[in-house]
Each structure stands twice: as structure tokens, then as C-alpha cells.
């Protein structure tokens, strides 16, 4: 039986059209629907399934962010996580909070809570960093299994199928380990209304990075945030000669 | 739970699911209310049972729809 720590991030909902602030300092977050990072939902689901299979004994969810991050933790609790840890980071600090800081926080909590397994989503859909799992494993000096699409447990060993370029890789890791969930690991459940009510009674511990002894001073400065370039309209050309001329003009041939 | 309780429970659950409806909560709530009101005079327990079953089926379909929508969006975004 093992204890599992799951990292969950509060991000702008996947269905929301992202708008960049006119002063190019970031994206508009006020009054925008937020939800749990979809890859973290997959991580939560995997942990809950482990508990249902009696592989895991206790599930803990951790989230770093402003007060509203508690809602994200509640969602995880409604899906079946036992308790939450909210690491309070102000909205201003959140802008320069990077995977290095988050992985230090997760590593510290993993040691404090004596967990046997850390599961996080492979990346968040807002910054797309894809670093937290790898860095956490490095800080803890634990084996890592990133981009997991299947996890099986045998003794204190985990057999993990990883999604890699052009195929699958099967590896064995010894617990304790860090796993990051890929898209096809499972299909996350929808939190039902009664479970959402029950989740309100589950405990959430509030800590600050300072309590954990972690320095979250910025390592980067955001210079500018811009929209991706819009695609140019296409044109229909009358014949091959016109096409060749156009390609030459563009310097493609 | 009584049959009446189960119908109310189903209605509340569906309302909750409607909050994420692509065309908006109001659109969903109107349709849902109409669908329930249409059958308000049904009193045969067996028939009500059938309708509850249908409601449960719709609930599962909506959940599946949301899941698929999310999965497809992510797949499109991250696997080119």
C-alpha cells in the first residue's frame, strides 16, 4: 500500500479563447473561466483508480497558486482524492513562478508526507512547460516515467508504458518514483454532484512556500507576450507559370 | 429514495451537467425544463421508471460528450 501525491494546476479552461492583454504583459485572466489542467485530471484519475484497486492507501493533491486554486483542489477531492495541500502563491508571484519552483515545492511535500509515488500531468495547457515531473524526479533523485500511457504495479516495481516519438517504450521503475500522465493514460471521470458536496468536508491544508523553506523569487522577467501570427489568406493562381513566378518571388525555389 | 426524489435528483444532476454545455447554460436549462414539464402528468410508476432510465442514459451521454470534446481538442493541439 502506498501514498500518492498528485500535482494539480489551475489554468484557463481549455475551451476559452485566450486573449493577450493590450500592454503585452500577459493574458487576460480576470473574469475568465478556469478549471483543472486536463493532463492533471488524467493524473488524478490514475491515482483514484489506484486507490480503487487497493494499490494506493492515501491520495494527496497539491496545488500552487492564488486562493482560487482551492477550487481546483476541491475538484480533485470530488474525483476521489482524500485530502489537499494548497501552497499559497499570490497572483503577482504566480506570473514568474516556474517549474523549478513548483518542483522544489512538490519534492519537499513528497518528502514531508512520505509519499511513495508522485503523479503529475505531463504539461499544463497554459505555459506548456513540460518540466515539473522531470525536475521533481531530479531533485528527489527518484526514477521518473514521463508521458505514461499505462501503469501497472508488481511488488514495489511499476511497469510503465511511455509514449515516445513514433512508438511506445516500456520501462520498469522502483517506487518511490515520479510519473507524468500523457493524454491516453485513462479517461478522467466527471465529478458528480453528491461527490462535490462530500468534497467540501475533506481537509485542505494551507501552507506558504516560506513555510516549506522554498525560495520562489523570480528567475525570469517577462518582457512581452504576443499572439501567434495569424495565417495569411491563400490565393488561387491561374496556371503553373504564375505559381513558379510566385514561388521564385517568395524565395522558395 | 422515493421515485419522486430520484426524479428531482436526476433533474439537479442534469442541471449541474448543463453548466458546461457548449451552447450555454440557459439554452440547456430551458430545454431540460421543457423535457421534464412535458411529462409532468405521467403517474404510472412503471412508465416513470422508464423515463428515469432514459434520463440516466442522457446523463452518461453528456458526460461522454464532454470527455470526447476535451480529448479531441487536446489531441488536436498537442499531437500534430
Boltz contact constraints between the chains, C-beta under 6 A:
constraints:
  - contact:
      token1: [A, 14]
      token2: [B, 73]
      max_distance: 6.0
  - contact:
      token1: [A, 38]
      token2: [B, 70]
      max_distance: 6.0
  - contact:
      token1: [A, 38]
      token2: [B, 74]
      max_distance: 6.0
  - contact:
      token1: [A, 183]
      token2: [B, 74]
      max_distance: 6.0
  - contact:
      token1: [A, 187]
      token2: [B, 67]
      max_distance: 6.0
  - contact:
      token1: [A, 190]
      token2: [B, 63]
      max_distance: 6.0
  - contact:
      token1: [A, 193]
      token2: [B, 13]
      max_distance: 6.0
  - contact:
      token1: [A, 193]
      token2: [B, 16]
      max_distance: 6.0
